Amino acid sequence: MKKSFSLFIVLSAFCTAAVGNAAAGISIERGKQLFENTKLGTTGKSCATCHPGGKKLEWAGTYDDDKLTEIANRCIQKALQGKPLKPDSEEMQSLILYLKSFAGPN
């Protein structure tokens, strides 16, 4: 019962944050669209090309937003040969939310 209540509290907080962010144009769905978009670079590939379904990104939830921004932009620049996203942009914030959704169990 105690674990169920704790899970409920965590999920409620997450949903509240997601609704607030969605109003600002930041969402996991938008992050997913970016993750699957080949237009982030010039190679015709997307993040999902190397990480289908978030494969090998289970660690993403262990990093803070600044570190994930750095990692994501490195991949966009090198693997996708694209321009980095601005760290404070809605696009990057959405991508970060989506990357964190791959986090495995603790």
Residue, then its C-alpha position, 0 to 999 in steps of 0.5 A: m500500500k505504501k509503495s502504491f501511494s508513493l507511486f501515485i504521488v510521483l505520477s501525479a507530480f509528473c503529470t502536473a509538470a507535463v501538463g504545465n510544460a505542454a502549455a508552453g509547447i514542451s512535451i514528451e510527444r514533441g521530443k519523440q517527434l524530434f528523436e525520430n526526425t531526419k531533419l535534425g541533421t544532413t545524413g538522412k538519419s535520426c536519433a532513432t536510427c541508432h537508438p530504435g525505441g530508446k535502445k541503449l538510452e536507459w541511462a539517460g535518466t541518471y544525467d541532469d539536463d545540462k549533461l543530456t543537452e551536451i550529449a544530445n547536441r554532440c550526437i546531432q553535430k557528429a552522427l547526424q551532421g546537424k546544427p546543435l539545438k539551443p539548450d534553453s529551446e523548447e525543442m531541446q527541453s522536449l527532447i530531454l523529456y523524451l530521453k528521460s522517458f527511457a530510464g530503466p528501473n532504479 
